[in-house]
Amino acid sequence: MTVVSSLDPGGIFGPRTQYLSHLEQPFVGTFPPGNPEVGPSFPIPQQVLAQTTSQPIGSGAPCGNPTPPGSSSARLLHPAYSSAPPPFLPHDPRLVMFSVLPGRVDNQPQPVSVSVIGPTGHVQSPRTTPMRRRNRLSASPPNAYPRPSKPKPPVQWYCPVPGCGIPSGRQQERDRHLKSHLPCSIACSFDPCLWRGDRVDTFTKHLCDKHQTNEPDGHGYQLYDPRPLVDGIVKGLISIEDATQRAIEKVEETALRIGKLEILDDPSGPKRKRGFR
């Protein structure tokens, strides 16, 4: 049996353009005489067969020559149209009816409702099947891993005093450390206070804790300036022993001038006895 159909909507049996351009043309097929049923090779919707009128094609028929006796008669079918979707016959459970046309499916992952013909012939309940993107991109955002921390710069500043060699990360730290090898350069002016040191911040804390004031300029004495001696030690112009002796001479000279004679008992200060600060 041979059937040529132009009423299929382009999704399974033919292109959609053929359906749009030949919508008004009828079916042309061959059937056994007097039995307009559907063969197993071409399932025609039952709504169409239920409302179809047929006539044999004989001499003078618009579709061809008369049919020889004893053979299948060709019939001209005039189908009536129905708004209901045509169901499939249950003989092939692999047939699937989609709710969208195949030519209009885009590449976006949109869920699609799918209805499947069951083995008993009825349409099963639709289920949601997600469509997958062809080229799936990686879900890892850029720069997902933390950058490695920069390594710390190598230590470049060492104490030049023989036997010390303490490293420092900055030049200022090294110079402050070098002052701890020299006699104390600051003395407290309150009597009979014997505090001595070499850092202004430490002296300010002493004034606040012991004398309830925070004005080091009016209550402190600078016994000597240690900066020229520190520069000479760093540049190798003077040894630590010679720098210490020059500092002691300046301390004794200043103690006599300000009347702090107790400083003469220990011109280097308590710092030298406890090591450096």
N, C-alpha and C positions, 0 to 999 in steps of 0.2 A: 504494500500500500504506500502510495506517495502523496504527501500533503505539502502544499506551499502556503505558508501563512505570512500575512503582512500585518497582523494585528498584535503580534508580540511586542511588548514595550521595550525592546532593545536590551534587556538585561541578560537574557539566557539564550534565546534562539536567533537573534539577529540584531543588527545595529538599530539604534533609536531613530536615525534619520529615515530609515525605510518605513518605520511605523508612522512618523509624522507626515511623510509625503504621500503614502498610499493608505491613509486611514479609511477611506470610503470604499476600498476594493474588497470584494468578498473572498472567502476561502475557495480554493479549487482543490478537490481531492477525489480519490477513487475509493469506493466502499463496496462491500458485497451488496447484491441487489436487494432492495427493500430493507436494508439494515444500516441506518446511519449511525453506527456506533464507532467508537474510537479504538483503533488498534494499539497494541502495546508499544509501538515505536514512536508514537506522537500523541501525548495526552492533551486533548483539547478540553478547555474548561467546561464544566457541566452547565454553568449558567448560559453559555453560548449555545450548547446543543439543545438545551430545553426550549430555547426561543428561536430555533433555526428552521427555516423552511427550505426544502430541497426539491429539485425537479430533475429528471433525467435529461442528459444532453444527447439528443438524437439529431436527426437531420434538421437543419434549420436552427439548431440551438446556437446561442451566441458564443460557445466556448469550444467548438471543435466538430469533429466528424462523428457519425453514429457509432455506437459501440457494437461490436460483433456479438451475435447471440452466444449465450453460454459463458460469457466473460463478465468480469466486474463492470458494473455500469458507473460511468463518471457522472457526478452530480454537481450542480451549481448550488452552493450554500449561501444563503443571505442571513448572516448572523444579526441578532438583535443585541444591543449593547446594554450592559448593566454597570451601575456605579460600584457594586461590591467587588472587592479583589477576588480574582479567580483562584480557587484552591486547586491543589495538585491531587492527582490520584494517589492512593496509598501504596502503589505497587513498588515505588522506589523511595525508600526512607532517606536516601542521601541528598535529596533535593532540599535546598535551604532557601527560605524567602527572606530577603533583606528589606529593611525599612528605608534604605537609601539606594539611589542608583549607583552602580559601580563607577561610572564616569565622573561622579561628583565627590568622591572621597578624597579629601586633602591629606596632607602629610602630618597634620597635627594630631596629637594623641587624645581624640575625643571618644567617649564611651558610645557604643552602638547597641541598640536593642535588636536581638536576634531571636527569630521564631523558627522552630525546627518541627518538621513533620514527623510524628511518632510512628511506631510500627502499626498502631491500630487505625491510623488514618486521620486522627484529629491533631490540631495544632497545639503543641505544648506551650506552657506559659513562657513569656519572653524572659531572657536573662541578659544581664549587662556584661558585655565583653569589651575590655579596653583595647584600643588599637595601639600598636607599638610603632614608635618612630624608627625609621630605617637606620639612621645614623645617630646613635645615642651618644650624647656628649658626656664627658666626665663630670661627676657631681662635685668634685673637689674644687673649691674656689681657689683663685690664684693666691699665692703667698699663704698657703694654709699652714706651713711649718714655720716656726719662729726662726728668725735669722740668728746665726751664731754670734755671740757677743765678741766684740773686738778684744784682742789680747791686750793686757796692760803693757804700757811701754816699759822697756827695761830700765832698771835702776841705773842712773848715770852719775849720782852725786854721793861721794864717800868722804868720810871724815879723814883729813890728811894727817891727823895726829898719830904718830907711831904707836902701835899697839891697840888702837881703837878701830878705825875703819868701818864705823857704823854706816850703813847705806841710808840714803834719803831719796825720796821721789822728786823733790824740788830743791832748787838752790836755796830758797829762803829757809827751808827746814835744816839744811846742812849748816848754814850760817848761824842759825839760832842754837844748834847743837854745839858749835864751836865756842860760843860764849860760856858754855858750862865748863870748859877747860880753863877759863881765865878767872881772876878774882871778881867778886861781886861788884857791880857798878852802881847800885842804888842802895841808899840807906834811909831809914825812917828818921824823921826829925823830932818825933816826940821823945821826951825824956821820961824815964830811963829806958826806952824801948831800944832793943838791940837788933831789930829785924834788918836783914840785908838780903838782896837778891839781884837779879839781872833782867827781869821782865816787868813791863809796866802793868800788864793785866794782873799779874800776881800781886804786885804792890797795891793796886787799887782794891783788890779783895781783902788784903790785910788791913787797910785803912777802914773799910766798911765793917769788918768783923771785930776789930780790936778798938778802934777809935771813933766809930760812928760817923765817918765822913768818907766822901769819895772824890776828894780833890788832891790828886798826887802832886800837882805842880806846887802847891803851897805848903806841903808837909813832907817833901822828900828831897833828898840830896843825890845829885848825880856825881859820884866820886870820880869818874873818868868816862871817856867815850871809847867803847870797845870796838867800834866799827873799823877804824884804821888798822888795828891789830889783826882783826879777822881777815881783812883783805890781804894783809901781808902774809899771813899763814897760808891762805889759799893759793896765792901766787908764788909761794916758795921764797919770799923775800926775807922772811924772819922765821926762826924756829919757835916752837911752842914754849921752850924754856926762856928764850929772850923776851917773848911777848909777855909772859907771866911776870918776869922781873920788872919790866917797864910799867905794867899795870899796878904792881905793888907800890912802886915809887909814887905814882899819881895818887893812889888811895891815901898814903901817909901824908902827902902834901895837903890834900883836901881836908883830912880829919883835923889837922892842926889849924887850919883856917876857920873851920866852922865850930871848933871847940868840942868835937866828938872824940875825946881822947880814948874812950873804950875801944874804938876801932883799931887803935894801934896794937892792941893785944892780939888781934887776929886779922891782919890786913887782907888776907885772902877771903875771909868770910866762912860761914858754916857750910857753904856749898862744897868747898873743897874737901871737907871732912866726910860728907855723906856721898861723895862722888858727884857726878854732874846731874842736873835736873832735866 
